[in-house]
Each structure stands twice: as C-alpha cells, then as structure tokens.
C-alpha cells in the first residue's frame, strides 16, 4: 500500500468513525484535538488501526503518534508487505 493510499484510507476510516469531515484533517494537526479523543477513545483508535492494518502498536510507541502525519508514518513503516 502506498503512502497516498494509506492517507486516503486512514482519513476515510477516521472520518466515518469519529464523524468529522476530512477537510479538518491536516498532516500536522493533532489527532487528539482534531478527533476530540480522551484516553478511552485513544484506545479505540489504536484498536481500529491495529485491526484494519494488521499491525501492533505497543503502548510505548503511542507517545510517538501525535499528529496525522505520525500515524501515516507509523502505519507505512509497520505494514506487512
């Protein structure tokens, strides 16, 4: 999956899940602020990403994922070929 495909799919997935227009998503925007995530919603987001992309996001890696771009990067780096 290419980076553009990841971005398109992640944005669509998050837009549907959190009922927020994709136009509000920008690569440097904060995931927590844009999606209005509390700690429970953050766990749901991680579970959704792990299920969708068949990757594991260890708790110690969560602090690295602050923006949409961080999430795209993480998925791109950890996706299975």
N, CA, C and O atoms as CSV, one atom per row, in Angstrom:
chain,resi,resn,atom,element,x,y,z
A,1,UNK,N,N,0.847,-1.173,0.000
A,1,UNK,CA,C,0.000,0.000,0.000
A,1,UNK,C,C,0.899,1.245,0.000
A,1,UNK,O,O,1.827,1.346,0.804
A,2,UNK,N,N,0.622,2.173,-0.892
A,2,UNK,CA,C,1.421,3.388,-0.985
A,2,UNK,C,C,1.036,4.366,0.117
A,2,UNK,O,O,-0.010,4.229,0.752
A,3,UNK,N,N,1.885,5.341,0.329
A,3,UNK,CA,C,1.599,6.352,1.353
A,3,UNK,C,C,0.291,7.081,1.036
A,3,UNK,O,O,-0.516,7.320,1.934
A,4,UNK,N,N,0.080,7.433,-0.219
A,4,UNK,CA,C,-1.162,8.125,-0.581
A,4,UNK,C,C,-2.380,7.264,-0.310
A,4,UNK,O,O,-3.414,7.773,0.125
A,5,UNK,N,N,-2.274,5.969,-0.559
A,5,UNK,CA,C,-3.385,5.057,-0.263
A,5,UNK,C,C,-3.625,4.991,1.243
A,5,UNK,O,O,-4.770,4.958,1.693
A,6,UNK,N,N,-2.551,4.971,2.012
A,6,UNK,CA,C,-2.682,4.952,3.474
A,6,UNK,C,C,-3.391,6.217,3.949
A,6,UNK,O,O,-4.332,6.154,4.740
A,7,UNK,N,N,-2.933,7.355,3.460
A,7,UNK,CA,C,-3.538,8.635,3.867
A,7,UNK,C,C,-5.026,8.660,3.523
A,7,UNK,O,O,-5.858,9.025,4.354
A,8,UNK,N,N,-5.348,8.273,2.302
A,8,UNK,CA,C,-6.744,8.282,1.863
A,8,UNK,C,C,-7.598,7.340,2.719
A,8,UNK,O,O,-8.691,7.701,3.156
A,9,UNK,N,N,-7.084,6.131,2.949
A,9,UNK,CA,C,-7.847,5.143,3.706
A,9,UNK,C,C,-7.980,5.542,5.182
A,9,UNK,O,O,-9.060,5.422,5.761
A,10,UNK,N,N,-6.897,6.010,5.783
A,10,UNK,CA,C,-6.945,6.428,7.189
A,10,UNK,C,C,-7.924,7.584,7.354
A,10,UNK,O,O,-8.744,7.574,8.272
A,11,UNK,N,N,-7.844,8.572,6.482
A,11,UNK,CA,C,-8.743,9.719,6.588
A,11,UNK,C,C,-10.201,9.300,6.451
A,11,UNK,O,O,-11.061,9.785,7.186
A,12,UNK,N,N,-10.476,8.410,5.522
A,12,UNK,CA,C,-11.851,7.944,5.348
A,12,UNK,C,C,-12.315,7.173,6.586
A,12,UNK,O,O,-13.428,7.377,7.071
A,13,UNK,N,N,-11.467,6.301,7.083
A,13,UNK,CA,C,-11.784,5.496,8.255
A,13,UNK,C,C,-12.059,6.381,9.473
A,13,UNK,O,O,-13.056,6.192,10.169
A,14,UNK,N,N,-11.180,7.336,9.722
A,14,UNK,CA,C,-11.340,8.208,10.883
A,14,UNK,C,C,-12.529,9.150,10.721
A,14,UNK,O,O,-13.219,9.452,11.694
A,15,UNK,N,N,-12.766,9.608,9.512
A,15,UNK,CA,C,-13.905,10.475,9.241
A,15,UNK,C,C,-15.216,9.751,9.555
A,15,UNK,O,O,-16.113,10.322,10.175
A,16,UNK,N,N,-15.319,8.498,9.126
A,16,UNK,CA,C,-16.530,7.711,9.392
A,16,UNK,C,C,-16.659,7.365,10.873
A,16,UNK,O,O,-17.743,7.473,11.448
A,17,UNK,N,N,-15.561,6.952,11.484
A,17,UNK,CA,C,-15.585,6.510,12.885
A,17,UNK,C,C,-15.903,7.655,13.846
A,17,UNK,O,O,-16.662,7.475,14.799
A,18,UNK,N,N,-15.331,8.818,13.602
A,18,UNK,CA,C,-15.476,9.941,14.527
A,18,UNK,C,C,-16.421,11.022,14.014
A,18,UNK,O,O,-16.602,12.050,14.667
A,19,UNK,N,N,-17.020,10.796,12.852
A,19,UNK,CA,C,-17.997,11.698,12.254
A,19,UNK,C,C,-17.464,13.126,12.162
A,19,UNK,O,O,-18.115,14.086,12.572
A,20,UNK,N,N,-16.261,13.228,11.610
A,20,UNK,CA,C,-15.622,14.522,11.405
A,20,UNK,C,C,-15.231,14.615,9.932
A,20,UNK,O,O,-14.711,13.663,9.350
A,21,UNK,N,N,-15.491,15.779,9.345
A,21,UNK,CA,C,-15.185,15.985,7.931
A,21,UNK,C,C,-13.685,15.893,7.687
A,21,UNK,O,O,-12.887,16.450,8.441
A,22,UNK,N,N,-13.311,15.185,6.629
A,22,UNK,CA,C,-11.898,15.012,6.288
A,22,UNK,C,C,-11.185,16.331,6.015
A,22,UNK,O,O,-9.962,16.406,6.132
A,23,UNK,N,N,-11.925,17.360,5.656
A,23,UNK,CA,C,-11.282,18.650,5.393
A,23,UNK,C,C,-10.663,19.224,6.668
A,23,UNK,O,O,-9.821,20.119,6.599
A,24,UNK,N,N,-11.074,18.715,7.825
A,24,UNK,CA,C,-10.492,19.158,9.095
A,24,UNK,C,C,-9.184,18.447,9.413
A,24,UNK,O,O,-8.518,18.787,10.390
A,25,UNK,N,N,-8.809,17.462,8.598
A,25,UNK,CA,C,-7.587,16.708,8.823
A,25,UNK,C,C,-6.442,17.353,8.043
A,25,UNK,O,O,-6.561,17.612,6.846
A,26,UNK,N,N,-5.361,17.600,8.721
A,26,UNK,CA,C,-4.149,18.034,8.027
A,26,UNK,C,C,-2.995,17.235,8.611
A,26,UNK,O,O,-3.058,16.812,9.765
A,27,UNK,N,N,-1.945,17.025,7.832
A,27,UNK,CA,C,-0.847,16.169,8.287
A,27,UNK,C,C,-0.271,16.567,9.644
A,27,UNK,O,O,0.108,15.698,10.428
A,28,UNK,N,N,-0.200,17.859,9.931
A,28,UNK,CA,C,0.413,18.307,11.189
A,28,UNK,C,C,-0.595,18.542,12.309
A,28,UNK,O,O,-0.210,18.932,13.412
A,29,UNK,N,N,-1.879,18.310,12.043
A,29,UNK,CA,C,-2.905,18.504,13.070
A,29,UNK,C,C,-2.797,17.421,14.152
A,29,UNK,O,O,-2.433,16.278,13.876
A,30,UNK,N,N,-3.117,17.804,15.361
A,30,UNK,CA,C,-3.113,16.872,16.485
A,30,UNK,C,C,-4.273,15.894,16.347
A,30,UNK,O,O,-5.417,16.296,16.136
A,31,UNK,N,N,-3.966,14.611,16.469
A,31,UNK,CA,C,-5.027,13.600,16.432
A,31,UNK,C,C,-6.002,13.794,17.588
A,31,UNK,O,O,-7.217,13.774,17.394
A,32,UNK,N,N,-5.464,13.982,18.789
A,32,UNK,CA,C,-6.312,14.116,19.981
A,32,UNK,C,C,-7.254,15.303,19.874
A,32,UNK,O,O,-8.441,15.190,20.183
A,33,UNK,N,N,-6.728,16.439,19.436
A,33,UNK,CA,C,-7.562,17.641,19.350
A,33,UNK,C,C,-8.562,17.549,18.207
A,33,UNK,O,O,-9.741,17.852,18.391
A,34,UNK,N,N,-8.107,17.136,17.037
A,34,UNK,CA,C,-8.983,17.085,15.866
A,34,UNK,C,C,-10.112,16.079,16.056
A,34,UNK,O,O,-11.263,16.354,15.716
A,35,UNK,N,N,-9.772,14.903,16.604
A,35,UNK,CA,C,-10.779,13.848,16.779
A,35,UNK,C,C,-11.437,13.913,18.149
A,35,UNK,O,O,-12.302,13.095,18.461
A,36,UNK,N,N,-11.031,14.888,18.975
A,36,UNK,CA,C,-11.568,15.073,20.326
A,36,UNK,C,C,-11.475,13.780,21.130
A,36,UNK,O,O,-12.467,13.291,21.670
A,37,UNK,N,N,-10.256,13.239,21.196
A,37,UNK,CA,C,-10.023,11.958,21.842
A,37,UNK,C,C,-9.719,12.115,23.327
A,37,UNK,O,O,-8.896,12.940,23.724
A,38,UNK,N,N,-10.396,11.312,24.135
A,38,UNK,CA,C,-9.978,11.157,25.519
A,38,UNK,C,C,-9.225,9.831,25.580
A,38,UNK,O,O,-9.017,9.199,24.544
A,39,UNK,N,N,-8.819,9.403,26.749
A,39,UNK,CA,C,-7.987,8.197,26.833
A,39,UNK,C,C,-8.722,6.952,26.338
A,39,UNK,O,O,-8.095,6.072,25.748
A,40,UNK,N,N,-10.020,6.857,26.559
A,40,UNK,CA,C,-10.788,5.693,26.098
A,40,UNK,C,C,-10.895,5.699,24.577
A,40,UNK,O,O,-10.734,4.661,23.935
A,41,UNK,N,N,-11.168,6.871,24.001
A,41,UNK,CA,C,-11.240,6.977,22.542
A,41,UNK,C,C,-9.901,6.692,21.896
A,41,UNK,O,O,-9.844,6.160,20.787
A,42,UNK,N,N,-8.819,7.041,22.581
A,42,UNK,CA,C,-7.486,6.770,22.056
A,42,UNK,C,C,-7.251,5.264,21.962
A,42,UNK,O,O,-6.675,4.780,20.988
A,43,UNK,N,N,-7.695,4.534,22.968
A,43,UNK,CA,C,-7.586,3.068,22.948
A,43,UNK,C,C,-8.399,2.512,21.782
A,43,UNK,O,O,-7.949,1.602,21.086
A,44,UNK,N,N,-9.595,3.058,21.568
A,44,UNK,CA,C,-10.435,2.632,20.441
A,44,UNK,C,C,-9.747,2.908,19.103
A,44,UNK,O,O,-9.797,2.083,18.191
A,45,UNK,N,N,-9.108,4.071,18.993
A,45,UNK,CA,C,-8.394,4.419,17.769
A,45,UNK,C,C,-7.264,3.433,17.508
A,45,UNK,O,O,-7.092,2.965,16.382
A,46,UNK,N,N,-6.500,3.120,18.539
A,46,UNK,CA,C,-5.396,2.167,18.399
A,46,UNK,C,C,-5.935,0.806,17.965
A,46,UNK,O,O,-5.380,0.178,17.064
A,47,UNK,N,N,-7.011,0.349,18.600
A,47,UNK,CA,C,-7.603,-0.945,18.245
A,47,UNK,C,C,-8.078,-0.948,16.792
A,47,UNK,O,O,-7.877,-1.928,16.074
A,48,UNK,N,N,-8.698,0.131,16.365
A,48,UNK,CA,C,-9.185,0.250,14.993
A,48,UNK,C,C,-8.029,0.184,13.987
A,48,UNK,O,O,-8.116,-0.520,12.982
A,49,UNK,N,N,-6.970,0.908,14.260
A,49,UNK,CA,C,-5.804,0.913,13.368
A,49,UNK,C,C,-5.135,-0.464,13.356
A,49,UNK,O,O,-4.773,-0.975,12.296
A,50,UNK,N,N,-4.977,-1.053,14.528
A,50,UNK,CA,C,-4.345,-2.375,14.603
A,50,UNK,C,C,-5.154,-3.410,13.825
A,50,UNK,O,O,-4.584,-4.224,13.098
A,51,UNK,N,N,-6.471,-3.384,13.974
A,51,UNK,CA,C,-7.340,-4.334,13.282
A,51,UNK,C,C,-7.309,-4.103,11.770
A,51,UNK,O,O,-7.180,-5.048,10.992
A,52,UNK,N,N,-7.426,-2.853,11.368
A,52,UNK,CA,C,-7.503,-2.521,9.949
A,52,UNK,C,C,-6.205,-2.829,9.210
A,52,UNK,O,O,-6.229,-3.352,8.096
A,53,UNK,N,N,-5.078,-2.506,9.828
A,53,UNK,CA,C,-3.795,-2.633,9.148
A,53,UNK,C,C,-2.976,-3.834,9.594
A,53,UNK,O,O,-1.846,-4.023,9.145
A,54,UNK,N,N,-3.549,-4.649,10.484
A,54,UNK,CA,C,-2.877,-5.880,10.945
A,54,UNK,C,C,-1.473,-5.569,11.488
A,54,UNK,O,O,-0.504,-6.268,11.194
A,55,UNK,N,N,-1.398,-4.507,12.283
A,55,UNK,CA,C,-0.154,-4.144,12.942
A,55,UNK,C,C,-0.401,-4.075,14.440
A,55,UNK,O,O,-1.546,-4.023,14.889
A,56,UNK,N,N,0.671,-4.076,15.202
A,56,UNK,CA,C,0.574,-3.920,16.644
A,56,UNK,C,C,1.232,-2.599,17.014
A,56,UNK,O,O,2.337,-2.292,16.566
A,57,UNK,N,N,0.534,-1.820,17.843
A,57,UNK,CA,C,1.097,-0.566,18.325
A,57,UNK,C,C,1.304,-0.723,19.832
A,57,UNK,O,O,0.356,-0.589,20.607
A,58,UNK,N,N,2.531,-1.005,20.244
A,58,UNK,CA,C,2.804,-1.151,21.671
A,58,UNK,C,C,2.563,0.167,22.415
A,58,UNK,O,O,2.723,1.247,21.847
A,59,UNK,N,N,2.179,0.065,23.676
A,59,UNK,CA,C,1.895,1.260,24.479
A,59,UNK,C,C,3.060,2.245,24.463
A,59,UNK,O,O,2.851,3.458,24.443
A,60,UNK,N,N,4.281,1.726,24.472
A,60,UNK,CA,C,5.445,2.619,24.494
A,60,UNK,C,C,5.624,3.396,23.187
A,60,UNK,O,O,6.371,4.374,23.152
A,61,UNK,N,N,4.952,2.978,22.117
A,61,UNK,CA,C,5.031,3.709,20.840
A,61,UNK,C,C,3.959,4.796,20.724
A,61,UNK,O,O,4.051,5.660,19.851
A,62,UNK,N,N,2.960,4.763,21.577
A,62,UNK,CA,C,1.852,5.721,21.457
A,62,UNK,C,C,2.310,7.168,21.560
A,62,UNK,O,O,1.771,8.038,20.876
A,63,UNK,N,N,3.294,7.434,22.403
A,63,UNK,CA,C,3.759,8.817,22.573
A,63,UNK,C,C,4.355,9.383,21.283
A,63,UNK,O,O,4.468,10.600,21.140
A,64,UNK,N,N,4.734,8.520,20.350
A,64,UNK,CA,C,5.300,8.967,19.071
A,64,UNK,C,C,4.219,9.435,18.094
A,64,UNK,O,O,4.507,10.164,17.144
A,65,UNK,N,N,2.992,9.018,18.330
A,65,UNK,CA,C,1.906,9.272,17.372
A,65,UNK,C,C,1.039,10.418,17.888
A,65,UNK,O,O,0.068,10.207,18.615
A,66,UNK,N,N,1.409,11.619,17.499
A,66,UNK,CA,C,0.691,12.805,17.965
A,66,UNK,C,C,-0.138,13.455,16.856
A,66,UNK,O,O,-1.213,13.999,17.111
A,67,UNK,N,N,0.372,13.393,15.624
A,67,UNK,CA,C,-0.297,14.053,14.503
A,67,UNK,C,C,-0.776,13.014,13.487
A,67,UNK,O,O,-0.430,11.836,13.569
A,68,UNK,N,N,-1.560,13.467,12.551
A,68,UNK,CA,C,-2.000,12.577,11.479
A,68,UNK,C,C,-0.789,12.043,10.723
A,68,UNK,O,O,-0.736,10.866,10.366
A,69,UNK,N,N,0.181,12.919,10.482
A,69,UNK,CA,C,1.383,12.511,9.758
A,69,UNK,C,C,2.124,11.413,10.516
A,69,UNK,O,O,2.629,10.469,9.909
A,70,UNK,N,N,2.189,11.537,11.846
A,70,UNK,CA,C,2.828,10.498,12.662
A,70,UNK,C,C,2.119,9.162,12.482
A,70,UNK,O,O,2.761,8.116,12.387
A,71,UNK,N,N,0.799,9.207,12.436
A,71,UNK,CA,C,0.021,7.984,12.260
A,71,UNK,C,C,0.275,7.381,10.885
A,71,UNK,O,O,0.481,6.174,10.764
A,72,UNK,N,N,0.261,8.216,9.847
A,72,UNK,CA,C,0.541,7.711,8.491
A,72,UNK,C,C,1.927,7.072,8.445
A,72,UNK,O,O,2.108,5.985,7.895
A,73,UNK,N,N,2.907,7.773,9.038
A,73,UNK,CA,C,4.288,7.264,9.055
A,73,UNK,C,C,4.361,5.913,9.762
A,73,UNK,O,O,5.011,4.984,9.283
A,74,UNK,N,N,3.691,5.818,10.896
A,74,UNK,CA,C,3.753,4.589,11.687
A,74,UNK,C,C,3.161,3.417,10.902
A,74,UNK,O,O,3.744,2.334,10.859
A,75,UNK,N,N,2.012,3.638,10.291
A,75,UNK,CA,C,1.371,2.589,9.510
A,75,UNK,C,C,2.263,2.193,8.328
A,75,UNK,O,O,2.466,1.009,8.061
A,76,UNK,N,N,2.788,3.194,7.630
A,76,UNK,CA,C,3.640,2.914,6.474
A,76,UNK,C,C,4.870,2.113,6.879
A,76,UNK,O,O,5.271,1.189,6.171
A,77,UNK,N,N,5.460,2.455,7.992
A,77,UNK,CA,C,6.675,1.785,8.448
A,77,UNK,C,C,6.421,0.361,8.951
A,77,UNK,O,O,7.286,-0.505,8.823
A,78,UNK,N,N,5.242,0.118,9.519
A,78,UNK,CA,C,4.975,-1.177,10.160
A,78,UNK,C,C,4.051,-2.113,9.379
A,78,UNK,O,O,3.807,-3.243,9.803
A,79,UNK,N,N,3.543,-1.650,8.253
A,79,UNK,CA,C,2.650,-2.527,7.477
A,79,UNK,C,C,3.424,-3.731,6.934
A,79,UNK,O,O,4.609,-3.643,6.610
A,80,UNK,N,N,2.721,-4.838,6.849
A,80,UNK,CA,C,3.351,-6.037,6.292
A,80,UNK,C,C,3.257,-5.981,4.772
A,80,UNK,O,O,2.278,-5.494,4.207
A,81,UNK,N,N,4.254,-6.470,4.156
A,81,UNK,CA,C,4.313,-6.422,2.681
A,81,UNK,C,C,3.347,-7.399,2.050
A,81,UNK,O,O,3.269,-7.487,0.825
